[in-house]
Amino acid sequence: MFRNIILPKTRVATGIYSHWDSIIKVDKEIIKWIKNSNGIKSNNILNSIEEVIYSLKDSVKNGDNESLISRKVYNELNLLFPKREFRLGGNGNNMSRALFELGITPLVSYPIRSEKLMKASPNFKVACKNGFKTPKEAIRKNDPDYDHIIFESEKWRSIFSWDLMTSQGIFDLDFLKFAFNPKFIDLTIISYAHLLLPKYKKRTDFLLDFIKRKRSKIHLEFGLGCEESMKYAMKKFSEIGCESWGLNEKECKIYLKANSENKEDLIEAALEALKEYNIKRICVHSSKFVFSVSKYNTKKEIEALIAGCIATNPKSSTKLKGKFLKKNLNQYNICIVPVVFNPNIRKVTGIGDKFAAVQAVKILS
């Protein structure tokens, strides 16, 4: 349990988006640029470089951040930072790679199937009209490539997202036809709503039309971005009795109205959300601890949380033994596991997705 992650053999779908992440490595010059530039606070979509600067200043001070930007700002950042490292990205793709490394070949959502993106992807399952293919067999040569611009340091990352696919809710329709059908899939892990522009928040209704009474289990992972669209999805997914929600500490404060990012306040907010929404479980992950609140078996919950921690930091396997807490409060089981700091992690982007996927498979299979 503490040395190797063994996941149950289950049929998993991950989504909703696969795209490129283009990485700007934060060095001394970029830190100097951030500190010496004027920032302007924005409460919505970022429409100027000054608003990007404000967001970056916040990341330097408070850690990870994620913002939606206009096409104008994307173009300006593209000109300011033309040399970027391109990696496979997107919540669904990050999740799928974690599972693929652990022996599960998931069905992965690809709304855009450019030759460059598909040739770079591992041999996942891709939904097509007549069944499943590999990414290289599912190329659409006229599809564009999209990237989300990410400033990444060794301690934090700040994501700036714009593209037609994620902002307007352009979905992989072939994927949706299979992803929630229990004949093909046992568990669906998705994240998307925080990327929708407010005017497209009802694309969630379109997605939910594919979910029937008999369906796969669902884990919905939250994200920073458009608060209005994310809250709309919360309401809609609660109506179908979604099995599990996943958040980080900042998202818990914003969406579940936690008083602070302290462990006690986050747990209290999760308990209140379980009462308010028709869901069975909430899992919160931070850089210092992870916890779940549910009515699931505590032994299985602890195993799931530890597996997620080991997947994101292999050093956890020798340092977590016995260092966890479980208790019962108001008929809910609360399980808490500390996070082992790893100073050698160089790619912080996607760590939350990796944790989310592994713990969801472990607890919901």
NORUR-V184931 format. One record per backbone hydrogen bond with DSSP energy under -0.5 kcal/mol. NH is the residue of the N-H (numbers start at 1). CO is the residue of the C=O. Records with the same first field share a line. If there is no record, write none. Layout:
NH: CO + CO
This chain:
6: 4
7: 5
10: 8
12: 10
13: 187
14: 107
15: 189
17: 191
19: 89
20: 146
21: 87
22: 148
23: 21 + 85
24: 150
25: 23
26: 152
27: 25
31: 27
32: 28
33: 29
34: 30
35: 31
36: 32
37: 33 + 34
40: 50
46: 68
52: 48
53: 49
54: 50
55: 51
56: 52
57: 53
58: 54
59: 55
60: 56
61: 57
62: 58
63: 59
65: 157
67: 159
69: 161
70: 46
74: 70
75: 71
76: 72
77: 73
78: 74
79: 75
80: 76
81: 77
82: 79
84: 82
85: 23
86: 84
87: 21 + 85
89: 19
92: 17
93: 17
94: 90
95: 91
96: 92
97: 93
98: 94
99: 95
100: 96
101: 97
102: 98 + 99
103: 100
104: 99
106: 104
107: 12
108: 106 + 125
109: 14
118: 114
119: 115
120: 116
121: 117 + 118
124: 122
125: 106
126: 133
128: 131
131: 128
133: 126
137: 134
138: 134 + 135
140: 113
141: 139
143: 140
148: 20
149: 160
150: 22
151: 158
152: 24 + 150
153: 156
158: 151
159: 65
160: 149
161: 67 + 159
167: 163
168: 164
169: 165
170: 165
171: 169
173: 171
176: 172
177: 173
178: 174 + 175
179: 175
180: 176
181: 178
182: 180
184: 181
185: 181
186: 11
187: 11
188: 217
189: 13
190: 188 + 219
191: 15
195: 192
196: 193
197: 167
200: 197
201: 198
203: 200
204: 201
205: 202
206: 202
207: 203
208: 204
209: 205
210: 207
211: 208
212: 210
215: 213
216: 180
217: 186
219: 188
220: 244
221: 190 + 219
222: 246
226: 194
227: 225
230: 226
231: 227
232: 228
233: 229
234: 230
235: 231
236: 232
237: 233
238: 234
239: 235
240: 236 + 237
241: 238
242: 237
244: 218
245: 281
246: 220
247: 283
249: 285
252: 248
253: 249
254: 250
255: 251
256: 251 + 252
258: 252
266: 262
267: 263
268: 264
269: 265
270: 266
271: 267
272: 268
273: 269
274: 270
275: 271
276: 272
277: 273
279: 277
280: 242
282: 293
283: 245
284: 291
285: 247
286: 289
290: 337
291: 284
292: 335
293: 282
294: 333
295: 280
301: 297
302: 298
303: 299
304: 300
305: 301
306: 302
307: 303
308: 304
309: 305
310: 306
311: 307
312: 308
313: 309
316: 313
317: 314
318: 315
319: 315 + 316
320: 316
323: 320
324: 322
325: 336
327: 334
329: 332
332: 329
333: 294
334: 327 + 332
335: 292 + 333
336: 325
337: 290
338: 323
339: 288
341: 339
345: 342
348: 346
351: 348
354: 350
355: 351
356: 352
357: 353
358: 354
359: 355
360: 356
361: 357
362: 358
363: 359
364: 360
365: 361
